[in-house]
Amino acid sequence: MTKKTKKRFVAGATCPQCKSLDTIMLFFENNVEKIECVKCDYHESQTDKQVTKATRSSENVIGVFKPD
């Protein structure tokens, strides 16, 4: 059985390629945020740098254990 991906439209978003309003949908695939235009098939994925930056800025690290 395949898991269905939940896709949501982003209200007020304009497609960077075709400039259409309200045609962008947002979804997660393998824990990666992606957007796609339903009109022109434009698509974009969150890059690794964006993922790392988002993760690192919200971490609370007390210390790092480095065994000898």
CHARMM internal coordinates of N, CA and C (Angstrom, degrees):
IC EDIT
DIST 1 N 1 CA 1.4478
DIST 1 CA 1 C 1.5314
ANGL 1 N 1 CA 1 C 109.43
DIST 1 C 2 N 1.3148
ANGL 1 CA 1 C 2 N 116.89
DIHE 1 N 1 CA 1 C 2 N 130.73
DIST 2 N 2 CA 1.4652
ANGL 1 C 2 N 2 CA 121.54
DIHE 1 CA 1 C 2 N 2 CA -179.77
DIST 2 CA 2 C 1.5144
ANGL 2 N 2 CA 2 C 110.87
DIHE 1 C 2 N 2 CA 2 C -92.52
DIST 2 C 3 N 1.3255
ANGL 2 CA 2 C 3 N 114.23
DIHE 2 N 2 CA 2 C 3 N 141.67
DIST 3 N 3 CA 1.4565
ANGL 2 C 3 N 3 CA 120.21
DIHE 2 CA 2 C 3 N 3 CA 178.09
DIST 3 CA 3 C 1.5190
ANGL 3 N 3 CA 3 C 108.71
DIHE 2 C 3 N 3 CA 3 C -82.10
DIST 3 C 4 N 1.3165
ANGL 3 CA 3 C 4 N 116.50
DIHE 3 N 3 CA 3 C 4 N 127.35
DIST 4 N 4 CA 1.4611
ANGL 3 C 4 N 4 CA 121.59
DIHE 3 CA 3 C 4 N 4 CA -179.49
DIST 4 CA 4 C 1.5271
ANGL 4 N 4 CA 4 C 109.50
DIHE 3 C 4 N 4 CA 4 C -78.92
DIST 4 C 5 N 1.3338
ANGL 4 CA 4 C 5 N 116.52
DIHE 4 N 4 CA 4 C 5 N 132.20
DIST 5 N 5 CA 1.4587
ANGL 4 C 5 N 5 CA 121.94
DIHE 4 CA 4 C 5 N 5 CA 178.91
DIST 5 CA 5 C 1.5183
ANGL 5 N 5 CA 5 C 109.52
DIHE 4 C 5 N 5 CA 5 C -81.22
DIST 5 C 6 N 1.3390
ANGL 5 CA 5 C 6 N 115.62
DIHE 5 N 5 CA 5 C 6 N 127.35
DIST 6 N 6 CA 1.4595
ANGL 5 C 6 N 6 CA 120.76
DIHE 5 CA 5 C 6 N 6 CA 178.98
DIST 6 CA 6 C 1.5230
ANGL 6 N 6 CA 6 C 108.66
DIHE 5 C 6 N 6 CA 6 C -83.19
DIST 6 C 7 N 1.3329
ANGL 6 CA 6 C 7 N 116.31
DIHE 6 N 6 CA 6 C 7 N 121.27
DIST 7 N 7 CA 1.4581
ANGL 6 C 7 N 7 CA 121.98
DIHE 6 CA 6 C 7 N 7 CA -179.42
DIST 7 CA 7 C 1.5156
ANGL 7 N 7 CA 7 C 108.87
DIHE 6 C 7 N 7 CA 7 C -114.06
DIST 7 C 8 N 1.3576
ANGL 7 CA 7 C 8 N 115.65
DIHE 7 N 7 CA 7 C 8 N 137.68
DIST 8 N 8 CA 1.4658
ANGL 7 C 8 N 8 CA 121.61
DIHE 7 CA 7 C 8 N 8 CA -178.79
DIST 8 CA 8 C 1.5225
ANGL 8 N 8 CA 8 C 109.14
DIHE 7 C 8 N 8 CA 8 C -124.98
DIST 8 C 9 N 1.3153
ANGL 8 CA 8 C 9 N 117.29
DIHE 8 N 8 CA 8 C 9 N 140.95
DIST 9 N 9 CA 1.4558
ANGL 8 C 9 N 9 CA 120.63
DIHE 8 CA 8 C 9 N 9 CA 174.07
DIST 9 CA 9 C 1.5209
ANGL 9 N 9 CA 9 C 109.15
DIHE 8 C 9 N 9 CA 9 C -81.73
DIST 9 C 10 N 1.3354
ANGL 9 CA 9 C 10 N 115.98
DIHE 9 N 9 CA 9 C 10 N 145.22
DIST 10 N 10 CA 1.4543
ANGL 9 C 10 N 10 CA 122.35
DIHE 9 CA 9 C 10 N 10 CA 179.81
DIST 10 CA 10 C 1.5265
ANGL 10 N 10 CA 10 C 107.48
DIHE 9 C 10 N 10 CA 10 C -101.01
DIST 10 C 11 N 1.3305
ANGL 10 CA 10 C 11 N 116.02
DIHE 10 N 10 CA 10 C 11 N 108.19
DIST 11 N 11 CA 1.4617
ANGL 10 C 11 N 11 CA 121.08
DIHE 10 CA 10 C 11 N 11 CA -176.97
DIST 11 CA 11 C 1.5244
ANGL 11 N 11 CA 11 C 110.92
DIHE 10 C 11 N 11 CA 11 C -64.49
DIST 11 C 12 N 1.3173
ANGL 11 CA 11 C 12 N 116.12
DIHE 11 N 11 CA 11 C 12 N 130.45
DIST 12 N 12 CA 1.4612
ANGL 11 C 12 N 12 CA 121.65
DIHE 11 CA 11 C 12 N 12 CA 176.89
DIST 12 CA 12 C 1.5145
ANGL 12 N 12 CA 12 C 114.61
DIHE 11 C 12 N 12 CA 12 C 83.18
DIST 12 C 13 N 1.3354
ANGL 12 CA 12 C 13 N 118.10
DIHE 12 N 12 CA 12 C 13 N 0.39
DIST 13 N 13 CA 1.4681
ANGL 12 C 13 N 13 CA 120.87
DIHE 12 CA 12 C 13 N 13 CA -179.52
DIST 13 CA 13 C 1.5222
ANGL 13 N 13 CA 13 C 110.45
DIHE 12 C 13 N 13 CA 13 C -81.00
DIST 13 C 14 N 1.3236
ANGL 13 CA 13 C 14 N 115.43
DIHE 13 N 13 CA 13 C 14 N 141.24
DIST 14 N 14 CA 1.4586
ANGL 13 C 14 N 14 CA 122.25
DIHE 13 CA 13 C 14 N 14 CA 178.34
DIST 14 CA 14 C 1.5222
ANGL 14 N 14 CA 14 C 108.90
DIHE 13 C 14 N 14 CA 14 C -111.32
DIST 14 C 15 N 1.3108
ANGL 14 CA 14 C 15 N 117.06
DIHE 14 N 14 CA 14 C 15 N 134.47
DIST 15 N 15 CA 1.4589
ANGL 14 C 15 N 15 CA 121.88
DIHE 14 CA 14 C 15 N 15 CA 179.41
DIST 15 CA 15 C 1.5334
ANGL 15 N 15 CA 15 C 109.49
DIHE 14 C 15 N 15 CA 15 C -67.57
DIST 15 C 16 N 1.3417
ANGL 15 CA 15 C 16 N 118.15
DIHE 15 N 15 CA 15 C 16 N 129.37
DIST 16 N 16 CA 1.4641
ANGL 15 C 16 N 16 CA 120.82
DIHE 15 CA 15 C 16 N 16 CA 179.63
DIST 16 CA 16 C 1.5273
ANGL 16 N 16 CA 16 C 113.11
DIHE 15 C 16 N 16 CA 16 C -65.07
DIST 16 C 17 N 1.3255
ANGL 16 CA 16 C 17 N 117.15
DIHE 16 N 16 CA 16 C 17 N -23.01
DIST 17 N 17 CA 1.4659
ANGL 16 C 17 N 17 CA 120.06
DIHE 16 CA 16 C 17 N 17 CA -176.41
DIST 17 CA 17 C 1.5306
ANGL 17 N 17 CA 17 C 113.03
DIHE 16 C 17 N 17 CA 17 C -92.74
DIST 17 C 18 N 1.3459
ANGL 17 CA 17 C 18 N 117.81
DIHE 17 N 17 CA 17 C 18 N -55.83
DIST 18 N 18 CA 1.4674
ANGL 17 C 18 N 18 CA 120.24
DIHE 17 CA 17 C 18 N 18 CA -175.59
DIST 18 CA 18 C 1.5326
ANGL 18 N 18 CA 18 C 113.15
DIHE 17 C 18 N 18 CA 18 C -98.33
DIST 18 C 19 N 1.3369
ANGL 18 CA 18 C 19 N 116.93
DIHE 18 N 18 CA 18 C 19 N -5.33
DIST 19 N 19 CA 1.4734
ANGL 18 C 19 N 19 CA 123.95
DIHE 18 CA 18 C 19 N 19 CA 177.36
DIST 19 CA 19 C 1.5303
ANGL 19 N 19 CA 19 C 114.09
DIHE 18 C 19 N 19 CA 19 C 64.72
DIST 19 C 20 N 1.3321
ANGL 19 CA 19 C 20 N 117.81
DIHE 19 N 19 CA 19 C 20 N 17.30
DIST 20 N 20 CA 1.4653
ANGL 19 C 20 N 20 CA 121.11
DIHE 19 CA 19 C 20 N 20 CA 177.48
DIST 20 CA 20 C 1.5231
ANGL 20 N 20 CA 20 C 110.24
DIHE 19 C 20 N 20 CA 20 C -76.38
DIST 20 C 21 N 1.3202
ANGL 20 CA 20 C 21 N 116.00
DIHE 20 N 20 CA 20 C 21 N 143.33
DIST 21 N 21 CA 1.4565
ANGL 20 C 21 N 21 CA 122.45
DIHE 20 CA 20 C 21 N 21 CA -179.22
DIST 21 CA 21 C 1.5264
ANGL 21 N 21 CA 21 C 110.20
DIHE 20 C 21 N 21 CA 21 C -92.46
DIST 21 C 22 N 1.3252
ANGL 21 CA 21 C 22 N 116.59
DIHE 21 N 21 CA 21 C 22 N 139.84
DIST 22 N 22 CA 1.4692
ANGL 21 C 22 N 22 CA 123.66
DIHE 21 CA 21 C 22 N 22 CA 176.29
DIST 22 CA 22 C 1.5327
ANGL 22 N 22 CA 22 C 113.76
DIHE 21 C 22 N 22 CA 22 C 62.70
DIST 22 C 23 N 1.3211
ANGL 22 CA 22 C 23 N 117.65
DIHE 22 N 22 CA 22 C 23 N 37.39
DIST 23 N 23 CA 1.4637
ANGL 22 C 23 N 23 CA 120.64
DIHE 22 CA 22 C 23 N 23 CA 177.16
DIST 23 CA 23 C 1.5328
ANGL 23 N 23 CA 23 C 112.06
DIHE 22 C 23 N 23 CA 23 C -118.55
DIST 23 C 24 N 1.3395
ANGL 23 CA 23 C 24 N 117.04
DIHE 23 N 23 CA 23 C 24 N 3.41
DIST 24 N 24 CA 1.4669
ANGL 23 C 24 N 24 CA 121.96
DIHE 23 CA 23 C 24 N 24 CA -177.60
DIST 24 CA 24 C 1.5214
ANGL 24 N 24 CA 24 C 110.16
DIHE 23 C 24 N 24 CA 24 C -91.86
DIST 24 C 25 N 1.3301
ANGL 24 CA 24 C 25 N 115.57
DIHE 24 N 24 CA 24 C 25 N 129.07
DIST 25 N 25 CA 1.4634
ANGL 24 C 25 N 25 CA 119.71
DIHE 24 CA 24 C 25 N 25 CA 173.55
DIST 25 CA 25 C 1.5183
ANGL 25 N 25 CA 25 C 109.17
DIHE 24 C 25 N 25 CA 25 C -116.08
DIST 25 C 26 N 1.3237
ANGL 25 CA 25 C 26 N 115.29
DIHE 25 N 25 CA 25 C 26 N 147.34
DIST 26 N 26 CA 1.4585
ANGL 25 C 26 N 26 CA 123.64
DIHE 25 CA 25 C 26 N 26 CA -176.47
DIST 26 CA 26 C 1.5186
ANGL 26 N 26 CA 26 C 108.22
DIHE 25 C 26 N 26 CA 26 C -115.67
DIST 26 C 27 N 1.3468
ANGL 26 CA 26 C 27 N 116.66
DIHE 26 N 26 CA 26 C 27 N 136.97
DIST 27 N 27 CA 1.4584
ANGL 26 C 27 N 27 CA 120.46
DIHE 26 CA 26 C 27 N 27 CA 177.21
DIST 27 CA 27 C 1.5146
ANGL 27 N 27 CA 27 C 110.02
DIHE 26 C 27 N 27 CA 27 C -156.33
DIST 27 C 28 N 1.3210
ANGL 27 CA 27 C 28 N 116.34
DIHE 27 N 27 CA 27 C 28 N 164.72
DIST 28 N 28 CA 1.4614
ANGL 27 C 28 N 28 CA 122.81
DIHE 27 CA 27 C 28 N 28 CA 177.43
DIST 28 CA 28 C 1.5161
ANGL 28 N 28 CA 28 C 108.65
DIHE 27 C 28 N 28 CA 28 C -110.97
DIST 28 C 29 N 1.3299
ANGL 28 CA 28 C 29 N 115.33
DIHE 28 N 28 CA 28 C 29 N 134.95
DIST 29 N 29 CA 1.4624
ANGL 28 C 29 N 29 CA 121.65
DIHE 28 CA 28 C 29 N 29 CA 176.76
DIST 29 CA 29 C 1.5175
ANGL 29 N 29 CA 29 C 107.27
DIHE 28 C 29 N 29 CA 29 C -134.12
DIST 29 C 30 N 1.3166
ANGL 29 CA 29 C 30 N 117.85
DIHE 29 N 29 CA 29 C 30 N 117.86
DIST 30 N 30 CA 1.4737
ANGL 29 C 30 N 30 CA 122.78
DIHE 29 CA 29 C 30 N 30 CA -176.10
DIST 30 CA 30 C 1.5273
ANGL 30 N 30 CA 30 C 111.53
DIHE 29 C 30 N 30 CA 30 C 54.01
DIST 30 C 31 N 1.3290
ANGL 30 CA 30 C 31 N 116.21
DIHE 30 N 30 CA 30 C 31 N 43.68
DIST 31 N 31 CA 1.4691
ANGL 30 C 31 N 31 CA 123.83
DIHE 30 CA 30 C 31 N 31 CA 179.38
DIST 31 CA 31 C 1.5268
ANGL 31 N 31 CA 31 C 113.92
DIHE 30 C 31 N 31 CA 31 C 63.18
DIST 31 C 32 N 1.3238
ANGL 31 CA 31 C 32 N 117.67
DIHE 31 N 31 CA 31 C 32 N 21.65
DIST 32 N 32 CA 1.4567
ANGL 31 C 32 N 32 CA 122.77
DIHE 31 CA 31 C 32 N 32 CA 176.43
DIST 32 CA 32 C 1.5252
ANGL 32 N 32 CA 32 C 107.84
DIHE 31 C 32 N 32 CA 32 C -116.20
DIST 32 C 33 N 1.3429
ANGL 32 CA 32 C 33 N 115.95
DIHE 32 N 32 CA 32 C 33 N 127.96
DIST 33 N 33 CA 1.4571
ANGL 32 C 33 N 33 CA 120.98
DIHE 32 CA 32 C 33 N 33 CA 179.85
DIST 33 CA 33 C 1.5265
ANGL 33 N 33 CA 33 C 109.36
DIHE 32 C 33 N 33 CA 33 C -75.06
DIST 33 C 34 N 1.3343
ANGL 33 CA 33 C 34 N 116.19
DIHE 33 N 33 CA 33 C 34 N 131.53
DIST 34 N 34 CA 1.4671
ANGL 33 C 34 N 34 CA 120.97
DIHE 33 CA 33 C 34 N 34 CA -179.54
DIST 34 CA 34 C 1.5176
ANGL 34 N 34 CA 34 C 109.46
DIHE 33 C 34 N 34 CA 34 C -133.55
DIST 34 C 35 N 1.3412
ANGL 34 CA 34 C 35 N 115.09
DIHE 34 N 34 CA 34 C 35 N 149.96
DIST 35 N 35 CA 1.4626
ANGL 34 C 35 N 35 CA 120.49
DIHE 34 CA 34 C 35 N 35 CA 172.21
DIST 35 CA 35 C 1.5215
ANGL 35 N 35 CA 35 C 108.04
DIHE 34 C 35 N 35 CA 35 C -124.15
DIST 35 C 36 N 1.3305
ANGL 35 CA 35 C 36 N 114.50
DIHE 35 N 35 CA 35 C 36 N 153.15
DIST 36 N 36 CA 1.4616
ANGL 35 C 36 N 36 CA 119.87
DIHE 35 CA 35 C 36 N 36 CA -178.35
DIST 36 CA 36 C 1.5241
ANGL 36 N 36 CA 36 C 108.88
DIHE 35 C 36 N 36 CA 36 C -150.44
DIST 36 C 37 N 1.3250
ANGL 36 CA 36 C 37 N 116.56
DIHE 36 N 36 CA 36 C 37 N 140.70
DIST 37 N 37 CA 1.4602
ANGL 36 C 37 N 37 CA 121.71
DIHE 36 CA 36 C 37 N 37 CA 176.55
DIST 37 CA 37 C 1.5271
ANGL 37 N 37 CA 37 C 108.40
DIHE 36 C 37 N 37 CA 37 C -93.85
DIST 37 C 38 N 1.3229
ANGL 37 CA 37 C 38 N 116.53
DIHE 37 N 37 CA 37 C 38 N 129.40
DIST 38 N 38 CA 1.4618
ANGL 37 C 38 N 38 CA 120.14
DIHE 37 CA 37 C 38 N 38 CA -178.73
DIST 38 CA 38 C 1.5323
ANGL 38 N 38 CA 38 C 112.18
DIHE 37 C 38 N 38 CA 38 C -79.60
DIST 38 C 39 N 1.3245
ANGL 38 CA 38 C 39 N 116.12
DIHE 38 N 38 CA 38 C 39 N -11.76
DIST 39 N 39 CA 1.4655
ANGL 38 C 39 N 39 CA 119.39
DIHE 38 CA 38 C 39 N 39 CA -178.54
DIST 39 CA 39 C 1.5273
ANGL 39 N 39 CA 39 C 112.17
DIHE 38 C 39 N 39 CA 39 C -91.28
DIST 39 C 40 N 1.3407
ANGL 39 CA 39 C 40 N 117.57
DIHE 39 N 39 CA 39 C 40 N -46.54
DIST 40 N 40 CA 1.4712
ANGL 39 C 40 N 40 CA 119.89
DIHE 39 CA 39 C 40 N 40 CA -174.57
DIST 40 CA 40 C 1.5304
ANGL 40 N 40 CA 40 C 113.56
DIHE 39 C 40 N 40 CA 40 C -116.17
DIST 40 C 41 N 1.3386
ANGL 40 CA 40 C 41 N 118.28
DIHE 40 N 40 CA 40 C 41 N 3.65
DIST 41 N 41 CA 1.4680
ANGL 40 C 41 N 41 CA 123.93
DIHE 40 CA 40 C 41 N 41 CA 179.87
DIST 41 CA 41 C 1.5254
ANGL 41 N 41 CA 41 C 113.84
DIHE 40 C 41 N 41 CA 41 C 66.41
DIST 41 C 42 N 1.3386
ANGL 41 CA 41 C 42 N 118.32
DIHE 41 N 41 CA 41 C 42 N 19.11
DIST 42 N 42 CA 1.4663
ANGL 41 C 42 N 42 CA 121.15
DIHE 41 CA 41 C 42 N 42 CA 172.28
DIST 42 CA 42 C 1.5225
ANGL 42 N 42 CA 42 C 107.78
DIHE 41 C 42 N 42 CA 42 C -61.65
DIST 42 C 43 N 1.3230
ANGL 42 CA 42 C 43 N 117.25
DIHE 42 N 42 CA 42 C 43 N 140.91
DIST 43 N 43 CA 1.4603
ANGL 42 C 43 N 43 CA 120.35
DIHE 42 CA 42 C 43 N 43 CA 176.81
DIST 43 CA 43 C 1.5234
ANGL 43 N 43 CA 43 C 110.37
DIHE 42 C 43 N 43 CA 43 C -145.37
DIST 43 C 44 N 1.3159
ANGL 43 CA 43 C 44 N 114.59
DIHE 43 N 43 CA 43 C 44 N 151.52
DIST 44 N 44 CA 1.4587
ANGL 43 C 44 N 44 CA 121.46
DIHE 43 CA 43 C 44 N 44 CA -178.38
DIST 44 CA 44 C 1.5244
ANGL 44 N 44 CA 44 C 107.77
DIHE 43 C 44 N 44 CA 44 C -148.32
DIST 44 C 45 N 1.3392
ANGL 44 CA 44 C 45 N 115.83
DIHE 44 N 44 CA 44 C 45 N 142.77
DIST 45 N 45 CA 1.4611
ANGL 44 C 45 N 45 CA 121.72
DIHE 44 CA 44 C 45 N 45 CA 177.12
DIST 45 CA 45 C 1.5108
ANGL 45 N 45 CA 45 C 109.48
DIHE 44 C 45 N 45 CA 45 C -117.35
DIST 45 C 46 N 1.3225
ANGL 45 CA 45 C 46 N 116.00
DIHE 45 N 45 CA 45 C 46 N 151.93
DIST 46 N 46 CA 1.4586
ANGL 45 C 46 N 46 CA 121.08
DIHE 45 CA 45 C 46 N 46 CA 175.47
DIST 46 CA 46 C 1.5248
ANGL 46 N 46 CA 46 C 107.44
DIHE 45 C 46 N 46 CA 46 C -70.44
DIST 46 C 47 N 1.3317
ANGL 46 CA 46 C 47 N 117.04
DIHE 46 N 46 CA 46 C 47 N 128.20
DIST 47 N 47 CA 1.4579
ANGL 46 C 47 N 47 CA 120.58
DIHE 46 CA 46 C 47 N 47 CA -177.63
DIST 47 CA 47 C 1.5176
ANGL 47 N 47 CA 47 C 111.46
DIHE 46 C 47 N 47 CA 47 C -77.32
DIST 47 C 48 N 1.3164
ANGL 47 CA 47 C 48 N 116.52
DIHE 47 N 47 CA 47 C 48 N 162.37
DIST 48 N 48 CA 1.4660
ANGL 47 C 48 N 48 CA 121.45
DIHE 47 CA 47 C 48 N 48 CA 178.77
DIST 48 CA 48 C 1.5164
ANGL 48 N 48 CA 48 C 111.57
DIHE 47 C 48 N 48 CA 48 C -58.60
DIST 48 C 49 N 1.3407
ANGL 48 CA 48 C 49 N 118.54
DIHE 48 N 48 CA 48 C 49 N -38.60
DIST 49 N 49 CA 1.4649
ANGL 48 C 49 N 49 CA 121.21
DIHE 48 CA 48 C 49 N 49 CA 179.42
DIST 49 CA 49 C 1.5143
ANGL 49 N 49 CA 49 C 110.96
DIHE 48 C 49 N 49 CA 49 C -62.00
DIST 49 C 50 N 1.3514
ANGL 49 CA 49 C 50 N 117.03
DIHE 49 N 49 CA 49 C 50 N -40.98
DIST 50 N 50 CA 1.4546
ANGL 49 C 50 N 50 CA 121.03
DIHE 49 CA 49 C 50 N 50 CA 179.15
DIST 50 CA 50 C 1.5271
ANGL 50 N 50 CA 50 C 110.08
DIHE 49 C 50 N 50 CA 50 C -65.92
DIST 50 C 51 N 1.3301
ANGL 50 CA 50 C 51 N 117.15
DIHE 50 N 50 CA 50 C 51 N -39.43
DIST 51 N 51 CA 1.4545
ANGL 50 C 51 N 51 CA 121.41
DIHE 50 CA 50 C 51 N 51 CA 179.52
DIST 51 CA 51 C 1.5202
ANGL 51 N 51 CA 51 C 109.93
DIHE 50 C 51 N 51 CA 51 C -65.32
DIST 51 C 52 N 1.3296
ANGL 51 CA 51 C 52 N 117.49
DIHE 51 N 51 CA 51 C 52 N -47.60
DIST 52 N 52 CA 1.4590
ANGL 51 C 52 N 52 CA 121.74
DIHE 51 CA 51 C 52 N 52 CA -179.77
DIST 52 CA 52 C 1.5167
ANGL 52 N 52 CA 52 C 111.07
DIHE 51 C 52 N 52 CA 52 C -62.59
DIST 52 C 53 N 1.3219
ANGL 52 CA 52 C 53 N 117.40
DIHE 52 N 52 CA 52 C 53 N -44.04
DIST 53 N 53 CA 1.4597
ANGL 52 C 53 N 53 CA 121.51
DIHE 52 CA 52 C 53 N 53 CA -179.48
DIST 53 CA 53 C 1.5291
ANGL 53 N 53 CA 53 C 110.40
DIHE 52 C 53 N 53 CA 53 C -61.06
DIST 53 C 54 N 1.3132
ANGL 53 CA 53 C 54 N 116.89
DIHE 53 N 53 CA 53 C 54 N -43.80
DIST 54 N 54 CA 1.4604
ANGL 53 C 54 N 54 CA 120.65
DIHE 53 CA 53 C 54 N 54 CA -179.81
DIST 54 CA 54 C 1.5250
ANGL 54 N 54 CA 54 C 110.94
DIHE 53 C 54 N 54 CA 54 C -65.82
DIST 54 C 55 N 1.3064
ANGL 54 CA 54 C 55 N 116.71
DIHE 54 N 54 CA 54 C 55 N -39.06
DIST 55 N 55 CA 1.4579
ANGL 54 C 55 N 55 CA 120.97
DIHE 54 CA 54 C 55 N 55 CA -179.35
DIST 55 CA 55 C 1.5147
ANGL 55 N 55 CA 55 C 110.79
DIHE 54 C 55 N 55 CA 55 C -70.30
DIST 55 C 56 N 1.3036
ANGL 55 CA 55 C 56 N 118.01
DIHE 55 N 55 CA 55 C 56 N -48.60
DIST 56 N 56 CA 1.4608
ANGL 55 C 56 N 56 CA 122.24
DIHE 55 CA 55 C 56 N 56 CA -175.32
DIST 56 CA 56 C 1.5232
ANGL 56 N 56 CA 56 C 113.12
DIHE 55 C 56 N 56 CA 56 C -66.54
DIST 56 C 57 N 1.3092
ANGL 56 CA 56 C 57 N 118.22
DIHE 56 N 56 CA 56 C 57 N -34.23
DIST 57 N 57 CA 1.4629
ANGL 56 C 57 N 57 CA 119.56
DIHE 56 CA 56 C 57 N 57 CA -176.88
DIST 57 CA 57 C 1.5199
ANGL 57 N 57 CA 57 C 112.23
DIHE 56 C 57 N 57 CA 57 C -70.21
DIST 57 C 58 N 1.3283
ANGL 57 CA 57 C 58 N 117.65
DIHE 57 N 57 CA 57 C 58 N -23.92
DIST 58 N 58 CA 1.4535
ANGL 57 C 58 N 58 CA 119.38
DIHE 57 CA 57 C 58 N 58 CA -177.16
DIST 58 CA 58 C 1.5255
ANGL 58 N 58 CA 58 C 112.97
DIHE 57 C 58 N 58 CA 58 C -104.08
DIST 58 C 59 N 1.3209
ANGL 58 CA 58 C 59 N 118.80
DIHE 58 N 58 CA 58 C 59 N 4.74
DIST 59 N 59 CA 1.4598
ANGL 58 C 59 N 59 CA 121.53
DIHE 58 CA 58 C 59 N 59 CA 179.68
DIST 59 CA 59 C 1.5241
ANGL 59 N 59 CA 59 C 111.54
DIHE 58 C 59 N 59 CA 59 C -80.41
DIST 59 C 60 N 1.2994
ANGL 59 CA 59 C 60 N 115.54
DIHE 59 N 59 CA 59 C 60 N 147.98
DIST 60 N 60 CA 1.4550
ANGL 59 C 60 N 60 CA 121.92
DIHE 59 CA 59 C 60 N 60 CA 174.96
DIST 60 CA 60 C 1.5247
ANGL 60 N 60 CA 60 C 107.81
DIHE 59 C 60 N 60 CA 60 C -119.99
DIST 60 C 61 N 1.3142
ANGL 60 CA 60 C 61 N 117.25
DIHE 60 N 60 CA 60 C 61 N 91.58
DIST 61 N 61 CA 1.4535
ANGL 60 C 61 N 61 CA 122.19
DIHE 60 CA 60 C 61 N 61 CA -178.02
DIST 61 CA 61 C 1.5219
ANGL 61 N 61 CA 61 C 108.96
DIHE 60 C 61 N 61 CA 61 C -95.37
DIST 61 C 62 N 1.3221
ANGL 61 CA 61 C 62 N 116.21
DIHE 61 N 61 CA 61 C 62 N 124.70
DIST 62 N 62 CA 1.4601
ANGL 61 C 62 N 62 CA 121.24
DIHE 61 CA 61 C 62 N 62 CA 178.24
DIST 62 CA 62 C 1.5255
ANGL 62 N 62 CA 62 C 109.94
DIHE 61 C 62 N 62 CA 62 C -84.99
DIST 62 C 63 N 1.2981
ANGL 62 CA 62 C 63 N 116.76
DIHE 62 N 62 CA 62 C 63 N -44.11
DIST 63 N 63 CA 1.4702
ANGL 62 C 63 N 63 CA 121.35
DIHE 62 CA 62 C 63 N 63 CA -179.61
DIST 63 CA 63 C 1.5091
ANGL 63 N 63 CA 63 C 109.65
DIHE 62 C 63 N 63 CA 63 C -165.84
DIST 63 C 64 N 1.3204
ANGL 63 CA 63 C 64 N 116.03
DIHE 63 N 63 CA 63 C 64 N 165.55
DIST 64 N 64 CA 1.4534
ANGL 63 C 64 N 64 CA 121.82
DIHE 63 CA 63 C 64 N 64 CA 179.94
DIST 64 CA 64 C 1.5155
ANGL 64 N 64 CA 64 C 107.78
DIHE 63 C 64 N 64 CA 64 C -117.80
DIST 64 C 65 N 1.3213
ANGL 64 CA 64 C 65 N 116.91
DIHE 64 N 64 CA 64 C 65 N 125.98
DIST 65 N 65 CA 1.4599
ANGL 64 C 65 N 65 CA 122.37
DIHE 64 CA 64 C 65 N 65 CA 179.58
DIST 65 CA 65 C 1.5120
ANGL 65 N 65 CA 65 C 108.79
DIHE 64 C 65 N 65 CA 65 C -89.53
DIST 65 C 66 N 1.3278
ANGL 65 CA 65 C 66 N 116.86
DIHE 65 N 65 CA 65 C 66 N 119.78
DIST 66 N 66 CA 1.4651
ANGL 65 C 66 N 66 CA 122.00
DIHE 65 CA 65 C 66 N 66 CA 179.04
DIST 66 CA 66 C 1.5380
ANGL 66 N 66 CA 66 C 108.19
DIHE 65 C 66 N 66 CA 66 C -121.13
DIST 66 C 67 N 1.3446
ANGL 66 CA 66 C 67 N 116.84
DIHE 66 N 66 CA 66 C 67 N 99.28
DIST 67 N 67 CA 1.4567
ANGL 66 C 67 N 67 CA 118.77
DIHE 66 CA 66 C 67 N 67 CA 179.36
DIST 67 CA 67 C 1.5231
ANGL 67 N 67 CA 67 C 111.03
DIHE 66 C 67 N 67 CA 67 C -68.80
DIST 67 C 68 N 1.3705
ANGL 67 CA 67 C 68 N 116.13
DIHE 67 N 67 CA 67 C 68 N 147.71
DIST 68 N 68 CA 1.4616
ANGL 67 C 68 N 68 CA 120.92
DIHE 67 CA 67 C 68 N 68 CA -179.53
DIST 68 CA 68 C 1.4971
ANGL 68 N 68 CA 68 C 112.31
DIHE 67 C 68 N 68 CA 68 C -73.49
END
COOR INIT
IC SEED 1 N 1 CA 1 C
IC BUILD
